[in-house]
Amino acid sequence: MPLNLKQKTVIVEQVAARANAAIALVAVDYCGLTSPQMTLLRQKARQANVHLQIVRNTLARRAFKDTHFECVSEKLVGPVLLAFSTEEPSSPARLMQDFAKEHDALEIKALSLGDTVFGKEKLSFVAQLPTRTEALSRLLGTLQAPITQFVRTLAEPQAKLVRVLAAIRDKKTEQGE
């Protein structure tokens, strides 16, 4: 059923708002997926906090104007499923990579982080990026390492003395003294 101008305007506004809020986008060709497979993909997307949307390419191009996903417009050819992430840049890439392993019908068309568009060959690299929690824990570990090493260095002479005294005690107990 064809959409009227008002409906098209609403769709363009919704996609533009989603694009402005998102930090990552993956565009995939979903032809060949069955309805249960699409339902499974939607369930996995909800768990990963990824928003999926199927939009006509002309409407998506209009929505992407003046957003940082405008660079993806030329890749929008044929049926396209758009996966947006507002929290982690690797979420949609990880979701699509894992789903494409199980379902050959899913074909990656484009991946965009900010103003840069990547091909499907960069999908695995982006999918391996750490999550926000992982990145913060790595940063905290890196910041904490010099302090931890300093404390160990200061405590080592006392620990060495305790080990030597324990060895002397063990040796004397073995000799029966």
PyMOL commands that set and color helices and strands:
alter all, ss='L'
color gray80, all
select helices_A, chain A and resi 5-21+35-47+57-64+70-75+91-102+120-127+132-175
alter helices_A, ss='H'
color red, helices_A
select strands_A, chain A and resi 24-29+50-54+81-85+107-113+116-118
alter strands_A, ss='S'
color yellow, strands_A
deselect
rebuild
show_as cartoon
